[in-house]
Amino acid sequence: MPLRQFQVLQESWGGVFSDLDQVYPVVSHFGSPEKEYQSAHEIAALFDLSNRDQIELSGKDREKFLHNFCTNDIKGLQPDQGCEAFITNVQSRILGHIFAFHHEDSLWIDMAPGTSESIINHLDRYMILEDAHIKQRTPEYGNLYLSGPQSSDLLNQLGFDVDSLSVNQQLRGKSSDFELTVRRVDWLLKPGYLCCLQYVKIMDFWKSLVDAGACPAGQNIFDALRIEALFPIYGVDLSEENLAQEANRTEQAISFKKGCYLGQEPIARIDALGHVNRELRAIGIEQKWVPPVGSKVMAGESDKLMEVGTITSSAQSFGKFPSVAMAMVRRDSNEPGTVVQIVSDHQEVPGTIFTSLD
């Protein structure tokens, strides 16, 4: 019932759902995508990201256990600190893209929609004598993501003092009738706060943020902004076919000082080599045409074009480029500023490689 009530509330604000058959439908837009885009850059945009998965890891061996299966330093986290990481297999292929946060007596792990089951199954295979227990939290807890230059001010207005939070720190607090965890994650290259709370309370908190001045925004603009920020979604832009360094998030998500973990040796060898053969890139397109997923990225002389990548996600934008896309692009063609051709069955348009737009 809370899910349907929240959908009705968003529809009353102009929310348009393009696919109500999803496990957790999200709004595509609220009638004016351009306004949503501008608000994210000038004020604050509010996205419902309750479709993202969450699990909780408890038990006295929780930190040591997770530390052994991901690319960042879990054992070094202090209470209310977090980190970004990849969970990898022995070949350093990516099994999941996570954000782990220290809750004193447990670790909370945020990840892309629909990925928790495979991560739980992977970790569970290695639980033998460890005192570590995984609990699925996705159905019970939801997420609202507030992003923009005034997002801190809006949360402060509601009594949550987030000014002191650095990236990947969190604040656990209470309002009059619910508990809230606010996690600072600047996924869109602006101050951003992932607000996690029980789903039965999420509608009231959404209304509070909108009343405070946040602009309701949908998935279409979230995709445009995340592509411009080069923030990938596992299962969309990344998969088990990708090596960890191909995600272009080495600085944020990989520690080379933490010691051994599953997949560590290939990652260390790649670091010593100095590069991977392909890497995630964003592409700005000079036309409003939004290339379909699977479109080819071509580069080279006009009479000798070669395929150098494939579009993984795309969206209309209202910034420097009319539309943007993300692709895994070969090293010999992925320097920022490189002009490429985006080719689908019925269209061919030029695009420009970039790493992120701010």
PyMOL commands that set and color helices and strands:
alter all, ss='L'
color gray80, all
select helices_A, chain A and resi 2-12+33-42+62-67+116-124+151-157+199-212+219-228+244-247+250-253+264-273+331-333
alter helices_A, ss='H'
color red, helices_A
select strands_A, chain A and resi 16-17+27-29+45-48+53-58+82-88+94-102+107-111+133-136+141-147+170-174+179-184+192-198+215-216+278-285+296-299+306-316+323-330+339-343+348-354
alter strands_A, ss='S'
color yellow, strands_A
deselect
rebuild
show_as cartoon
